[in-house]
Amino acid sequence: RSETQLWTVVLLLGTCLLYCARVAAPICAVSMANEFQWDKKESGIVLGSFFWGYCFTQVLGGYVSDRVGGEKVIVMAAVGWGSLLALTPMIAHFSSVPLVSVTLSRFLMGLLQGVHFPSLASLFSQKVPQHERAFISSTVGTGSQIGTLLIGGAGSVLMDWYNWEFVFYFSGLLAVSWAYCIWKHLLKGPIISLETVGVSLVKSRSARIPWKRLFSKPPVWAVIFAHLCTSSTFYTLLSWLPTFFKDSFPDAKGWVFNVVPWLVAIPSSILGGYLSDHLISLGFETAAVRKLMQFFAMGASSVFTLLLCGTRTFPLAIAFVSATMGFQTFTHSGVSVNVQDLAPSCAGSLYGVMNTGGALSGVFFVYFSGYVIDTTGSWASVFAIMSLVNVVGLVVFLVFAEAKRVDIDVSQPKYESIQI
């Protein structure tokens, strides 16, 4: 129990730093665009390039984590993306074409960060009982809101006091320091050893992933499609909300819209995890609880996203965005945990497939949103499209989702070996 609590805190902090790094560019997008003379489309290319890299390492990260341990993969990756983030300002300034160099930097950072959440899924499916997964998953998932909150507040202050480069230095060096501390005090030894490689090879030969079986099951496609839809809206909001507030309310303080929505999302995520596990402990079906959580994550959040289309005052916009972000965190207790219900033996690999779809939707919607805004000047169109996508994904999940294992044939009788 104490080890579980320690690793929950450690992984929460790691996810927090992951999002500090991920949101650094959107926070600095306006300042960077002004310095390097980028328009909305070019800013969209830079912001969206992260997701091109992010989608390529999802399955690989989950596959390796299922065999060598998710915590090791997470720490190794953090050293890479933390170092790259800290070097990004120098890469931009010393390059003759900053648009290309920063785009490439964001792409590489996406490659390295792509292994994080599949590794978490693998780790939780192997170490955490089903009736505790939602709370631990949602608690670690709050790192995304805490990280966005931290970099939103600290980033705004750093840009006011210094310049945008210090946002990258701050986030990158914190991540490298975190990874070093984990390696020094928790892993205690080489991250990858010959013994680890040997065990992983044995696992690879004895436990092949039943892809054909998995992809023949409607619940698997339902969880993938729902995750794709909710990811597209989350990544679009994550990338474009600072620009939305700058355009719509130019006199508003940056720390307000970069902090308040995420401050609301943190207790919402923990509440969703606690409520989910509590309902399951009371005897409610796991599938019904997962669907209820996803209803809040996709249905309730879409209502407030639509309300953003007609708002004209800054306080109302902050309230609607905060409600949207708060309800979206319930997906940590819905779709994100459901993949572990369906395939605990290969949850990392399946989550990798699922998150690849989410990353691809992020690439498309982040760029497409920039195109719509630049062409029509209408933020309402973007919010309406996002709400429609969420509603479609929710309907599919409510109809087809289940919480029974599909990675093995549970109908086959099991025989215990008898020793004489």
Beta strands, then each sheet from edge to edge (+ up, - down):
end
